């Protein structure tokens, strides 16, 4: 049942960011020991099961959740998200959690920039200015003109582009499909494609790492459940800026657990990107009001 409780919505969004930060930390650990494709495959198995349970408990069950007149679009959405997860976890293992998330934080700006040509939405000059400022923040983080630029630094940026297109297509699909339908197709398509690919990269896991894998699966399901509840009780435009707190929690995890170092360029760039992103979200909310 839909509510309008902003305080509860903010609390749930903060809780979501904490859970997703823990999920990213576990992903970084497992992907550092085993093939990324296998890790994502097992994660999707649990995610698909979670989607089935959630969909089955709603009115109309799985049949209603799966009903769509946009099958091709829903398949592409599922493929994009699966690819984004693989790319982003790979970035965790190469660049670390902090730098990867600092770059990935620019995805709302990419969504804003592409919402015009993809969705036909109007993007005013203020949001374009914020997008340009956010791009400067990304360049500050990447430092393409300082020393030898590592091509690996663009991996999280590619992940952000994939996630932005996933978000845009999700908004496009929402014009005709319910959230439950999009959620169903996201889990099922991801599980199918990752199983087809990931089984070729199966590796034996230790008992301890199976425990971490279980924690990864549970944290993924819990994070999505909290996010669903968050959007049920509060407007997305109000709580979305608080999603940037995930960068804070991930940074704490990266420094304390994985001994990552945070360069001043990453801090400054992240502040610029997050500031531009929050401004863009607020402008979008005002435009929709």
PyMOL commands that set and color helices and strands:
alter all, ss='L'
color gray80, all
select helices_A, chain A and resi 6-33+36-57+61-66+71-95+97-104+107-119+125-142+151-173+179-201+207-233+236-256+264-288
alter helices_A, ss='H'
color red, helices_A
deselect
rebuild
show_as cartoon
